[in-house]
Structures are given as C-alpha cells and as structure tokens.
Amino acid sequence: MCHLSHALTVFLTKKSIWIKAAQLEKSHGTRESLCALLKKAINYNPRAEVLCLMAAKEKWLAGNVPDGRAIRQEAYVAIPNSEEIWLAAFKLEFENNEPERARMLLAKTRERGGTERVWMKSAIVERELGNVSEEWGLRLLGEGLKLFPSFFKLWLMLGQMADRTGHGAKAKGFMRIA
C-alpha cells in the first residue's frame, strides 16, 4: 500500500488509482477505512461516476441509507445527466421498500431522456408492484416503443401484458415483432 498511498498524493485526480486503492481497502481494510478513502476520492474526483457509485453502495451495505442518499445527491449535482447514478438511486430506493421514491426517480430519468433500459426498468417495477392494468401498460410501454421501436424487450413485455390480460391474438402479434 506504500506505493499506492504515495501515488494518491501525487495523482489526486487519477480515477484509476483511487479505484485500485478502494479495491485494496475493500479486500484488506475495514468498511470505515474504505468509506473514508472513497469520500476523499470523491472530493478530488467529483465527476467520477464509478467512485460515487461505490461510495453510495458501501454506505447502503453498511445500513446507512441516508448517507448513501446524500452521496447520490452530491453526484446528481456533479454529474446531472448520468443515467448510471439515477439507476443506482432507483435501485437503492426500490430495494429499501420505497416504491414511490423509486418511481419518481425513474420518471425523472425518463424525462431527462432515459435510454431503453430506463423504460424497461420502469415497466418491470410497475409489474412487480402489481400495476399491470392494460391502460398503464399500453401507455408506458407504448411511449417507450415510440422512442425505441427496435428494443425487443419492450415488445416482449407488451406481449406478456397482452397475454396476461386475455388478449392472446395481440400477444402473438407483439411477440412476432420482437
């Protein structure tokens, strides 16, 4: 670690060195020392998406969801258009039984021009929460397909929804498109 510690004092903004140091700390240090290292890394590299994600996840895994959210908030400011940050935030909220927060994050991500992944995750969340109404499914999946007509997973989901709601012929048609 001696050479790595020295490198961190010389190359303060070198993301790859901070990542290596964090990996080493995760393997051989304590959670507290890892969190301290990641905090320092973010101070020098506030736009390093991977460091922000690592720091927020470590706080979450330690059971400190509020600190994980705070790190995310700082990341939003530094990297406002990072879909990875938004999706990680969604995951944290959804897995901590905060479905309304998770929905809001996905909606904001869609508004910011989210990719097909965001639309797919939005549909999956609604399905997981039991919101499989035909009206909702057609609206959300339809909007996603207008933006991403070649994304086959959305077509498959639309086919599954049609099948679940008793529209077998429609389902077959959607599956053929996929």
C-alpha positions as CSV (number, residue, x, y, z in Angstrom):
1,M,0.0,0.0,0.0
2,C,3.0,2.3,0.5
3,H,3.4,2.9,-3.3
4,L,-0.3,3.3,-3.7
5,S,-0.5,5.8,-0.9
6,H,2.3,7.9,-2.4
7,A,0.6,7.7,-5.8
8,L,-2.6,9.0,-4.3
9,T,-0.8,12.1,-3.0
10,V,0.8,12.8,-6.4
11,F,-2.0,11.9,-8.8
12,L,-5.0,13.2,-6.8
13,T,-7.3,13.3,-9.8
14,K,-6.3,9.9,-11.3
15,K,-9.6,7.9,-11.0
16,S,-7.9,4.5,-11.8
17,I,-5.5,4.9,-8.8
18,W,-8.4,5.6,-6.5
19,I,-10.3,2.6,-7.8
20,K,-7.3,0.3,-7.2
21,A,-6.9,1.8,-3.7
22,A,-10.6,1.2,-3.0
23,Q,-10.4,-2.4,-4.2
24,L,-7.4,-3.0,-2.0
25,E,-9.1,-1.3,1.0
26,K,-12.3,-3.4,0.4
27,S,-10.2,-6.6,0.4
28,H,-7.9,-5.9,3.3
29,G,-9.2,-2.9,5.2
30,T,-12.3,-2.0,7.2
31,R,-15.6,-0.7,6.0
32,E,-14.8,2.6,7.8
33,S,-11.4,2.9,6.1
34,L,-13.0,2.2,2.7
35,C,-15.7,4.8,3.2
36,A,-13.1,7.4,4.3
37,L,-11.0,6.6,1.2
38,L,-14.0,6.9,-1.1
39,K,-15.0,10.2,0.5
40,K,-11.5,11.5,-0.2
41,A,-11.6,10.1,-3.7
42,I,-14.9,11.9,-4.5
43,N,-13.5,15.2,-3.1
44,Y,-10.8,15.0,-5.7
45,N,-12.9,13.4,-8.5
46,P,-16.5,14.6,-8.0
47,R,-17.4,13.7,-11.6
48,A,-16.1,10.1,-11.3
49,E,-19.3,8.2,-11.6
50,V,-17.8,4.9,-10.5
51,L,-16.4,6.3,-7.3
52,C,-19.7,8.0,-6.4
53,L,-21.5,4.7,-7.1
54,M,-19.0,2.7,-5.0
55,A,-19.3,5.2,-2.1
56,A,-23.1,5.2,-2.1
57,K,-23.2,1.4,-2.3
58,E,-20.9,1.0,0.6
59,K,-23.0,3.3,2.8
60,W,-26.1,1.4,1.8
61,L,-24.5,-2.0,2.5
62,A,-23.4,-0.7,5.9
63,G,-27.1,0.1,6.6
64,N,-26.7,3.8,6.3
65,V,-29.3,4.6,3.6
66,P,-29.4,8.4,4.5
67,D,-25.7,8.8,3.9
68,G,-26.0,6.7,0.6
69,R,-28.7,9.1,-0.5
70,A,-26.6,12.1,0.5
71,I,-23.7,10.8,-1.7
72,R,-26.2,10.3,-4.5
73,Q,-27.4,13.9,-4.1
74,E,-23.9,15.2,-4.5
75,A,-23.4,13.0,-7.5
76,Y,-26.6,14.5,-9.1
77,V,-25.1,17.9,-8.8
78,A,-21.7,16.9,-10.1
79,I,-23.0,14.6,-12.9
80,P,-26.6,15.5,-13.5
81,N,-27.0,13.5,-16.7
82,S,-25.5,10.2,-15.5
83,E,-28.1,7.5,-16.1
84,E,-26.0,5.1,-14.0
85,I,-26.3,7.4,-11.0
86,W,-30.1,7.7,-11.5
87,L,-30.5,4.0,-11.9
88,A,-28.4,3.2,-8.8
89,A,-30.5,5.7,-6.9
90,F,-33.6,3.9,-8.2
91,K,-32.2,0.5,-7.1
92,L,-31.4,1.8,-3.6
93,E,-34.9,3.1,-3.1
94,F,-36.7,0.1,-4.6
95,E,-34.7,-2.4,-2.6
96,N,-35.3,-0.4,0.6
97,N,-39.1,-0.7,0.1
98,E,-39.5,2.9,-1.1
99,P,-41.5,2.3,-4.3
100,E,-42.8,5.9,-4.6
101,R,-39.3,7.3,-4.4
102,A,-38.1,4.6,-6.9
103,R,-41.0,5.5,-9.3
104,M,-40.2,9.2,-9.0
105,L,-36.5,8.6,-9.9
106,L,-37.4,6.6,-12.9
107,A,-39.9,9.2,-14.1
108,K,-37.2,11.9,-13.7
109,T,-34.8,9.7,-15.6
110,R,-37.3,9.2,-18.4
111,E,-37.9,13.0,-18.6
112,R,-34.1,13.6,-18.9
113,G,-34.0,11.4,-22.0
114,G,-33.6,8.0,-20.4
115,T,-32.5,5.1,-22.6
116,E,-34.4,2.0,-23.4
117,R,-33.0,0.5,-20.2
118,V,-34.9,3.1,-18.1
119,W,-38.2,2.4,-19.9
120,M,-37.8,-1.3,-19.4
121,K,-37.0,-0.9,-15.7
122,S,-40.0,1.4,-15.3
123,A,-42.2,-1.3,-16.8
124,I,-40.7,-4.0,-14.6
125,V,-41.2,-2.0,-11.5
126,E,-44.8,-1.4,-12.2
127,R,-45.3,-5.1,-13.0
128,E,-43.5,-6.1,-9.7
129,L,-45.7,-3.7,-7.8
130,G,-48.8,-5.3,-9.3
131,N,-49.7,-2.4,-11.6
132,V,-50.4,-4.4,-14.7
133,S,-53.5,-2.6,-15.9
134,E,-53.9,-2.6,-19.7
135,E,-54.2,1.2,-19.7
136,W,-51.0,1.7,-17.8
137,G,-49.1,-0.9,-19.8
138,L,-50.1,0.4,-23.1
139,R,-49.3,4.0,-22.1
140,L,-45.8,3.3,-20.6
141,L,-44.7,0.6,-23.0
142,G,-46.2,2.4,-25.9
143,E,-44.3,5.6,-25.1
144,G,-41.1,3.5,-24.7
145,L,-41.7,1.8,-28.0
146,K,-42.2,5.1,-29.8
147,L,-38.8,6.2,-28.6
148,F,-37.1,2.8,-29.0
149,P,-39.0,0.8,-31.6
150,S,-36.3,-1.8,-32.2
151,F,-35.8,-2.6,-28.5
152,F,-37.2,-6.1,-28.5
153,K,-37.6,-6.4,-24.7
154,L,-40.3,-3.8,-24.6
155,W,-42.1,-5.7,-27.4
156,L,-41.8,-8.9,-25.3
157,M,-43.2,-7.1,-22.2
158,L,-46.1,-5.7,-24.2
159,G,-46.8,-9.2,-25.5
160,Q,-46.7,-10.6,-21.9
161,M,-49.0,-7.9,-20.7
162,A,-51.5,-8.6,-23.6
163,D,-51.3,-12.3,-22.7
164,R,-51.9,-11.7,-19.0
165,T,-55.0,-9.5,-19.8
166,G,-56.6,-12.1,-22.0
167,H,-55.6,-10.7,-25.4
168,G,-53.8,-13.8,-26.9
169,A,-54.0,-12.7,-30.5
170,K,-52.5,-9.3,-29.7
171,A,-49.8,-11.0,-27.7
172,K,-48.8,-13.2,-30.6
173,G,-48.6,-10.1,-32.8
174,F,-46.3,-8.3,-30.4
175,M,-44.2,-11.4,-30.0
176,R,-43.7,-11.6,-33.7
177,I,-42.5,-8.0,-33.8
178,A,-40.0,-8.7,-31.0
